[in-house]
């Protein structure tokens, strides 16, 4: 209340006081005093830098000021118009004759000083605190909507480089926060943004889910920040180190000749530049270690030729001039020249599969190739290929599946930076003798001559870059498999 009232009073009196101090006598000079007063008032209410400059100037006098930067105070600007109209009219009137002219200048100056002081908002000095609620906390400084802030507690401005996880990165928050340094790769972060942080100010960082940042600066080694919105939900946070919220501010501070980020639950060592490759037993096989394909559509034609490349991909050219391309293990592709085959796409978007985790929906796509001599279905997604996905196996039974991490195989980062945890697949139930265990690159023959299941890949992807996959893997599991049915009975 006193602040707003003093703004109106100050803008009413200050222009006339300025004109009197400068001994302005013209109407144009009186108008200039009003314009100058309005410009300075607007600057200190909008720009913290201007307010601090005026504070520094007044600190040299016996009457130091503390200015509150508040744009809503600009509502008092119409008082300048009142001052110009009312006091301007008064200034143009002839001065009445006064006695004792020698004392008049002193009286005028004393009145001028008293009027100026009356326009300043003041607060009483705080008394002692008799209880926990007796003292009112100081008004907060500038605030931003954020989860955490990095506060520059050094004496100079600092140029900070900030890299955030790319928007295409998907994370399992539990896996990420269990060990952020191991779970993340530097390849998962976007290009750096550069921010200049002034001394005493803080850089806000947002996080509406489960996010991570890489932070560095001249003198500050690369440092990882990782936290979840459950730990630090977004809210208005002070961006001044003079009025910090300790649990929300990470201090950028000196550590001898270098800089460091203060200890905080969200601060971790940065991921290493290079990671050792996985062992042979834990990585996909080299040849045919992925499924991919391009089909000319749903066709039925005679195979003109089959050409295979060293990377496990095969070009199937048809006599009608079209061609299909399939990347798969060579032993899982019995197609040869002269075969009459049908080609079609396979999509799985529903059903019950034992390999799915609770709440997970089946999502897979693939290709089926069938002839009189063989039938093949290659599937990529979060379920395995099965006999009943083929036309000739429509009445075939199903088997149960168990998936477990491979003992002794640590998760590793692939070329995209995704965290890959190899899985071991266990088959049991109908059509399986006992329990059959498979790893990537292995195969198993089902009972009663049903056919052979080739496991190409079986991986959990708790941290992954969705842009690196052609498969429908916006879920944290990738299974690639090929089922080759046995030859049909004559």
C-alpha positions as CSV (number, residue, x, y, z in Angstrom):
1,X,0.0,0.0,0.0
2,X,2.7,2.5,0.9
3,X,4.6,1.6,-2.2
4,X,1.7,2.3,-4.6
5,X,0.7,5.5,-2.7
6,X,4.3,6.8,-2.8
7,X,4.5,6.2,-6.6
8,X,1.4,8.4,-7.2
9,X,2.7,11.0,-4.7
10,X,6.2,10.9,-6.2
11,X,5.1,11.3,-9.8
12,X,2.9,14.2,-8.7
13,X,5.6,16.1,-6.8
14,X,8.9,14.9,-8.4
15,X,8.6,16.8,-11.7
16,X,8.0,20.1,-9.9
17,X,10.8,19.4,-7.5
18,X,13.2,18.7,-10.4
19,X,12.1,21.9,-12.2
20,X,12.7,23.9,-9.0
21,X,16.1,22.3,-8.4
22,X,17.1,23.1,-12.0
23,X,15.4,26.6,-11.8
24,X,13.3,25.9,-14.9
25,X,11.2,28.9,-15.8
26,X,9.7,28.0,-19.3
27,X,6.7,25.8,-20.1
28,X,8.9,23.6,-22.3
29,X,11.4,23.1,-19.5
30,X,8.6,22.1,-17.1
31,X,7.3,19.6,-19.7
32,X,10.9,18.2,-20.0
33,X,11.1,17.7,-16.2
34,X,7.9,15.5,-16.5
35,X,9.2,13.5,-19.4
36,X,12.5,12.9,-17.6
37,X,10.7,11.8,-14.4
38,X,8.5,9.4,-16.3
39,X,11.4,7.9,-18.2
40,X,13.5,7.3,-15.1
41,X,10.5,5.9,-13.2
42,X,9.6,3.5,-16.1
43,X,13.3,2.3,-16.4
44,X,13.7,1.4,-12.7
45,X,10.3,-0.4,-12.6
46,X,11.0,-2.5,-15.7
47,X,14.8,-3.1,-15.7
48,X,16.6,-4.5,-12.7
49,X,19.9,-3.0,-14.1
50,X,18.5,0.5,-14.0
51,X,17.1,0.0,-10.5
52,X,20.5,-1.2,-9.3
53,X,22.3,1.7,-10.9
54,X,20.0,4.2,-9.1
55,X,20.5,2.3,-5.8
56,X,24.3,2.5,-6.3
57,X,24.0,6.3,-6.9
58,X,21.8,6.9,-3.8
59,X,24.2,4.7,-1.7
60,X,26.6,7.6,-2.0
61,X,24.2,9.9,-0.1
62,X,23.0,9.7,3.5
63,X,19.6,8.5,2.2
64,X,20.2,5.1,0.5
65,X,17.2,3.6,-1.4
66,X,16.1,0.1,-2.0
67,X,14.0,0.0,-5.3
68,X,11.5,-2.8,-5.9
69,X,11.3,-3.7,-9.6
70,X,7.6,-4.0,-10.2
71,X,6.0,-3.3,-13.7
72,X,2.5,-2.9,-12.0
73,X,3.8,0.4,-10.4
74,X,3.5,1.9,-13.9
75,X,-0.2,2.4,-13.2
76,X,0.9,5.6,-11.4
77,X,2.1,7.3,-14.6
78,X,-1.2,9.2,-15.1
79,X,-0.1,11.2,-12.0
80,X,2.4,13.0,-14.3
81,X,-0.5,14.4,-16.3
82,X,-2.2,15.6,-13.1
83,X,1.1,17.2,-12.0
84,X,1.6,19.0,-15.4
85,X,-1.9,20.3,-15.5
86,X,-2.4,21.3,-11.8
87,X,1.1,22.4,-10.8
88,X,1.8,23.8,-14.2
89,X,-1.2,26.1,-13.8
90,X,0.1,27.1,-10.3
91,X,3.5,27.8,-11.6
92,X,2.2,30.3,-14.1
93,X,0.3,32.4,-11.6
94,X,2.0,35.5,-10.2
95,X,3.8,35.0,-6.9
96,X,2.1,36.8,-4.0
97,X,4.1,39.3,-2.1
98,X,5.9,37.7,0.8
99,X,7.5,39.2,3.9
100,X,11.1,38.4,4.9
101,X,12.4,37.6,1.4
102,X,15.8,36.7,2.8
103,X,14.4,33.7,4.6
104,X,12.2,32.5,1.7
105,X,14.9,30.5,-0.2
106,X,15.8,28.5,3.0
107,X,12.1,27.8,3.7
108,X,11.5,26.8,0.1
109,X,14.5,24.4,0.2
110,X,13.3,22.8,3.5
111,X,9.8,22.4,2.1
112,X,11.3,20.8,-1.1
113,X,13.3,18.3,0.9
114,X,10.4,17.5,3.2
115,X,8.1,17.0,0.2
116,X,10.6,14.7,-1.6
117,X,11.1,12.5,1.5
118,X,7.3,12.2,1.9
119,X,7.1,10.6,-1.5
120,X,9.4,7.7,-0.5
121,X,7.8,4.4,0.6
122,X,9.1,3.3,3.9
123,X,8.8,0.2,6.1
124,X,9.3,0.0,9.8
125,X,12.4,-1.8,11.0
126,X,11.7,-5.5,11.8
127,X,11.3,-6.3,15.5
128,X,12.5,-9.4,17.3
129,X,10.9,-12.7,16.4
130,X,9.0,-14.2,19.4
131,X,7.8,-17.3,17.6
132,X,8.1,-19.2,14.3
133,X,5.3,-17.2,12.7
134,X,6.3,-13.8,14.1
135,X,8.6,-12.8,11.3
136,X,7.5,-12.3,7.7
137,X,10.0,-13.8,5.3
138,X,11.6,-11.3,2.8
139,X,9.9,-10.9,-0.5
140,X,11.2,-13.3,-3.1
141,X,13.5,-12.1,-5.9
142,X,13.0,-12.8,-9.6
143,X,11.3,-16.1,-10.3
144,X,11.0,-18.6,-13.2
145,X,8.9,-21.7,-13.8
146,X,11.4,-24.5,-13.5
147,X,12.4,-27.7,-11.7
148,X,15.9,-26.7,-10.7
149,X,18.2,-23.7,-11.3
150,X,22.0,-23.4,-11.7
151,X,23.1,-20.4,-9.6
152,X,26.2,-18.5,-10.4
153,X,27.8,-17.9,-7.0
154,X,31.1,-16.6,-8.5
155,X,32.1,-13.0,-8.9
156,X,32.0,-12.9,-12.7
157,X,29.6,-13.8,-15.4
158,X,29.8,-17.3,-16.8
159,X,29.1,-18.7,-20.2
160,X,27.3,-22.1,-19.7
161,X,26.8,-24.8,-22.4
162,X,23.7,-26.9,-21.9
163,X,22.8,-30.1,-23.8
164,X,19.4,-31.7,-23.2
165,X,18.2,-35.2,-24.1
166,X,16.8,-35.2,-27.6
167,X,13.1,-35.2,-28.0
168,X,13.2,-38.6,-29.7
169,X,14.8,-40.3,-26.6
170,X,12.6,-42.5,-24.5
171,X,13.6,-43.6,-21.0
172,X,12.6,-46.0,-18.3
173,X,12.9,-43.6,-15.4
174,X,13.7,-46.3,-12.9
175,X,16.6,-47.5,-14.9
176,X,17.8,-44.0,-15.7
177,X,17.8,-42.8,-12.1
178,X,19.4,-46.0,-10.7
179,X,22.6,-45.1,-12.4
180,X,22.4,-42.1,-14.8
181,X,26.1,-42.2,-15.8
182,X,25.9,-45.8,-17.0
183,X,22.4,-45.6,-18.4
184,X,23.0,-42.6,-20.7
185,X,25.3,-42.1,-23.7
186,X,26.6,-38.7,-24.9
187,X,25.1,-39.6,-28.3
188,X,21.6,-39.2,-26.9
189,X,22.0,-35.4,-26.2
190,X,21.1,-32.6,-28.6
191,X,23.4,-29.8,-29.6
192,X,24.5,-27.4,-27.0
193,X,22.7,-24.1,-26.1
194,X,24.8,-21.4,-24.7
195,X,23.7,-19.1,-21.8
196,X,25.4,-16.2,-20.1
197,X,24.7,-16.2,-16.3
198,X,25.4,-13.0,-14.4
199,X,26.9,-13.1,-10.9
200,X,24.1,-13.7,-8.4
201,X,21.7,-15.0,-11.0
202,X,20.5,-18.5,-11.9
203,X,19.7,-20.4,-15.0
204,X,16.3,-22.3,-14.9
205,X,16.1,-25.9,-16.1
206,X,12.7,-27.5,-16.8
207,X,11.7,-31.2,-16.5
208,X,8.1,-32.3,-16.9
209,X,8.9,-36.0,-16.9
210,X,12.3,-37.8,-16.5
211,X,15.0,-35.8,-18.2
212,X,18.8,-35.2,-18.2
213,X,21.2,-32.4,-19.2
214,X,24.9,-32.3,-19.9
215,X,26.5,-29.0,-18.5
216,X,29.9,-27.6,-19.1
217,X,31.7,-24.3,-19.2
218,X,35.3,-22.9,-19.4
219,X,36.8,-24.4,-16.3
220,X,33.9,-26.6,-15.6
221,X,34.2,-30.3,-16.7
222,X,31.3,-31.9,-18.4
223,X,28.7,-32.8,-15.7
224,X,25.5,-34.7,-15.9
225,X,22.2,-33.6,-14.3
226,X,19.4,-36.1,-14.1
227,X,16.1,-36.1,-12.1
228,X,12.4,-36.8,-12.4
229,X,9.4,-34.5,-12.1
230,X,8.4,-36.6,-9.1
231,X,11.6,-35.6,-7.3
232,X,11.5,-31.9,-8.3
233,X,8.2,-30.9,-9.9
234,X,8.1,-27.6,-11.9
235,X,7.2,-24.5,-9.9
236,X,8.1,-20.9,-9.5
237,X,11.7,-20.8,-8.3
238,X,13.9,-17.9,-7.3
239,X,16.6,-17.1,-9.9
240,X,18.6,-15.0,-7.4
241,X,21.4,-16.5,-5.4
242,X,20.6,-13.9,-2.7
243,X,17.2,-15.6,-2.0
244,X,17.7,-19.2,-3.1
245,X,15.6,-22.3,-2.4
246,X,18.5,-24.5,-1.3
247,X,16.9,-27.8,-2.5
248,X,16.2,-26.3,-5.9
249,X,19.4,-24.4,-6.6
250,X,22.6,-26.1,-7.8
251,X,25.5,-23.7,-7.1
252,X,28.1,-23.1,-9.7
253,X,31.1,-22.4,-7.5
254,X,34.9,-22.1,-7.5
255,X,37.0,-25.1,-6.7
256,X,40.5,-23.7,-6.6
257,X,41.4,-22.6,-10.1
258,X,38.4,-24.5,-11.6
259,X,34.7,-24.5,-11.4
260,X,32.3,-27.2,-10.2
261,X,28.6,-27.8,-9.5
262,X,27.9,-28.2,-5.8
263,X,26.8,-31.5,-4.5
264,X,23.1,-32.1,-5.2
265,X,20.9,-35.2,-5.7
266,X,20.6,-34.4,-9.4
267,X,24.4,-34.0,-10.1
268,X,26.3,-37.0,-11.5
269,X,29.5,-37.8,-13.4
270,X,29.1,-37.4,-17.2
271,X,29.0,-40.6,-19.3
272,X,32.4,-41.6,-20.7
273,X,33.4,-40.6,-24.2
274,X,33.8,-44.2,-25.3
275,X,32.4,-47.5,-23.9
276,X,33.9,-50.9,-24.3
277,X,32.0,-53.1,-26.9
278,X,29.9,-56.0,-25.6
279,X,31.4,-59.5,-25.5
280,X,30.6,-61.8,-28.4
281,X,28.2,-63.8,-26.3
282,X,26.2,-60.7,-25.5
283,X,25.9,-58.9,-28.8
284,X,23.9,-59.8,-31.9
285,X,25.5,-62.0,-34.5
286,X,27.4,-60.1,-37.2
287,X,25.7,-61.6,-40.3
288,X,21.9,-61.2,-40.5
289,X,21.8,-59.5,-37.1
290,X,18.8,-57.4,-38.0
291,X,15.5,-57.8,-39.8
292,X,14.5,-55.4,-42.5
293,X,12.6,-55.7,-45.8
294,X,11.1,-53.9,-48.7
295,X,8.1,-55.5,-50.5
296,X,6.6,-54.6,-53.9
297,X,3.2,-55.3,-52.3
298,X,1.1,-58.4,-52.0
299,X,2.2,-60.5,-55.0
300,X,2.4,-64.0,-56.2
301,X,5.1,-64.7,-58.8
302,X,8.0,-66.9,-59.8
303,X,11.4,-66.2,-58.4
304,X,13.9,-65.2,-61.1
305,X,17.0,-65.0,-58.9
306,X,18.2,-64.6,-55.3
307,X,21.3,-62.5,-54.6
308,X,22.8,-62.3,-51.1
309,X,25.2,-59.7,-49.8
310,X,27.8,-60.2,-46.9
311,X,25.7,-58.1,-44.5
312,X,22.9,-60.7,-44.5
313,X,20.5,-59.0,-46.9
314,X,19.0,-60.7,-49.9
315,X,17.5,-59.4,-53.1
316,X,14.6,-61.6,-54.4
317,X,13.9,-60.7,-58.0
318,X,10.7,-61.9,-59.6
319,X,9.9,-62.8,-63.2
320,X,7.2,-60.1,-63.3
321,X,10.0,-57.5,-63.0
322,X,9.4,-56.6,-59.4
323,X,11.8,-57.3,-56.5
324,X,11.7,-57.8,-52.7
325,X,14.5,-57.2,-50.3
326,X,14.9,-59.0,-47.0
327,X,17.6,-58.8,-44.4
328,X,17.5,-62.0,-42.4
329,X,19.8,-65.0,-41.5
330,X,20.6,-67.0,-44.7
331,X,19.6,-70.3,-43.0
332,X,16.1,-68.9,-42.4
333,X,15.5,-68.0,-46.1
334,X,15.0,-71.2,-48.3
335,X,13.9,-69.2,-51.3
336,X,15.6,-70.1,-54.6
337,X,15.2,-69.4,-58.3
338,X,12.2,-71.1,-60.0
339,X,10.0,-71.1,-56.8
340,X,6.4,-69.9,-57.1
341,X,6.0,-67.7,-54.0
342,X,3.4,-65.4,-52.5
343,X,4.5,-62.3,-50.6
344,X,2.5,-60.4,-48.1
345,X,2.9,-58.1,-45.1
346,X,2.1,-59.2,-41.5
347,X,0.9,-56.9,-38.8
348,X,0.3,-57.8,-35.1
349,X,-1.7,-55.2,-33.1
350,X,-3.7,-57.3,-30.7
351,X,-4.0,-60.6,-28.9
352,X,-2.5,-62.2,-25.8
353,X,1.2,-63.2,-25.8
354,X,3.1,-64.5,-22.8
355,X,6.2,-62.6,-23.7
356,X,4.5,-59.3,-23.0
357,X,4.9,-57.5,-19.7
358,X,1.9,-56.4,-17.6
359,X,0.1,-53.6,-19.4
360,X,2.1,-53.8,-22.6
361,X,0.2,-54.0,-25.9
362,X,1.4,-56.2,-28.8
363,X,2.9,-54.3,-31.6
364,X,4.8,-56.0,-34.4
365,X,5.1,-56.1,-38.2
366,X,6.7,-58.4,-40.6
367,X,6.6,-60.3,-43.9
368,X,5.4,-63.8,-44.9
369,X,6.8,-65.8,-47.8
370,X,4.9,-69.0,-48.8
371,X,5.3,-71.7,-51.5
372,X,4.3,-75.3,-51.9
373,X,7.7,-76.4,-50.4
374,X,8.1,-73.9,-47.5
375,X,6.6,-71.0,-45.5
376,X,8.5,-68.3,-43.7
377,X,7.3,-65.5,-41.4
378,X,9.8,-62.8,-40.2
379,X,8.5,-60.6,-37.4
380,X,9.9,-57.5,-35.7
381,X,8.4,-55.9,-32.6
382,X,7.6,-57.1,-29.1
383,X,6.3,-60.6,-29.9
384,X,7.9,-63.7,-31.5
385,X,7.0,-65.3,-34.9
386,X,4.7,-68.3,-34.6
387,X,3.4,-71.1,-36.9
388,X,-0.2,-69.8,-36.9
389,X,0.8,-66.5,-38.5
390,X,1.2,-68.5,-41.8
391,X,-1.7,-69.5,-44.0
392,X,-0.8,-73.2,-43.7
393,X,-0.3,-73.0,-39.9
394,X,-3.7,-71.4,-39.1
395,X,-4.6,-74.3,-36.8
396,X,-1.1,-74.7,-35.2
397,X,-0.8,-74.7,-31.5
398,X,1.1,-72.0,-29.6
399,X,4.0,-72.1,-27.1
400,X,4.8,-70.1,-24.0
401,X,7.7,-67.8,-23.7
402,X,9.9,-66.6,-20.9
403,X,12.4,-63.7,-21.1
404,X,15.2,-63.0,-18.7
405,X,18.4,-60.9,-18.9
406,X,21.4,-63.0,-19.9
407,X,23.6,-63.7,-16.9
408,X,27.0,-62.0,-17.1
409,X,26.0,-59.7,-19.9
410,X,26.0,-56.1,-18.9
411,X,23.8,-53.6,-20.8
412,X,25.7,-51.8,-23.5
413,X,25.2,-48.7,-25.8
414,X,24.7,-49.3,-29.5
415,X,25.7,-47.0,-32.3
416,X,22.7,-44.7,-31.7
417,X,23.5,-44.4,-28.0
418,X,20.5,-46.6,-26.9
419,X,21.0,-48.7,-23.8
420,X,20.7,-52.4,-24.9
421,X,20.2,-55.2,-22.4
422,X,20.4,-58.7,-24.1
423,X,17.7,-61.2,-23.2
424,X,17.5,-65.0,-23.1
425,X,14.3,-66.6,-24.5
426,X,12.9,-69.7,-23.0
427,X,10.3,-71.7,-25.0
428,X,8.1,-74.2,-23.3
429,X,4.6,-75.8,-23.6
430,X,2.9,-77.2,-26.7
431,X,5.2,-78.2,-29.5
432,X,8.4,-77.8,-27.4
433,X,10.3,-80.7,-25.7
434,X,10.9,-79.5,-22.2
435,X,12.4,-76.0,-22.0
436,X,14.4,-74.7,-24.9
437,X,16.7,-71.6,-24.3
438,X,17.7,-69.3,-27.1
439,X,20.0,-66.3,-27.5
440,X,20.4,-64.0,-30.4
441,X,21.7,-65.9,-33.4
442,X,20.4,-69.3,-32.2
443,X,17.5,-71.4,-33.4
444,X,15.4,-74.3,-32.2
445,X,13.3,-77.0,-33.9
446,X,9.8,-77.4,-32.7
447,X,8.3,-80.9,-32.1
448,X,6.3,-82.9,-34.5
449,X,8.1,-81.3,-37.4
450,X,6.3,-78.0,-37.0
451,X,9.3,-76.0,-38.1
452,X,12.3,-74.0,-36.8
453,X,12.3,-70.7,-34.9
454,X,15.3,-68.5,-35.5
455,X,16.0,-65.8,-32.9
456,X,17.6,-62.8,-34.5
457,X,17.5,-60.3,-31.6
458,X,16.0,-60.2,-28.1
459,X,16.7,-57.0,-26.2
460,X,15.4,-54.7,-23.6
461,X,15.8,-51.0,-24.5
462,X,15.2,-49.0,-21.3
463,X,16.9,-45.9,-22.8
464,X,16.5,-45.6,-26.6
465,X,16.4,-43.1,-29.4
466,X,13.2,-43.8,-31.3
467,X,14.6,-42.1,-34.5
468,X,17.1,-44.9,-34.9
469,X,14.5,-47.7,-35.4
470,X,12.5,-48.7,-38.4
471,X,10.6,-51.2,-36.2
472,X,7.5,-50.2,-34.2
473,X,9.5,-50.1,-31.0
474,X,8.1,-47.3,-29.1
475,X,8.2,-49.7,-26.2
476,X,11.2,-50.9,-24.2
477,X,11.6,-54.3,-25.8
478,X,12.7,-55.5,-29.3
479,X,12.3,-59.0,-30.5
480,X,13.2,-60.1,-34.0
481,X,12.6,-63.7,-35.1
482,X,11.9,-65.8,-38.2
483,X,9.8,-69.0,-38.2
484,X,10.4,-71.4,-41.0
485,X,7.6,-74.0,-41.3
486,X,8.5,-77.6,-42.3
487,X,7.7,-78.7,-45.9
488,X,4.0,-79.5,-46.4
489,X,3.0,-83.2,-46.6
490,X,2.7,-84.5,-50.2
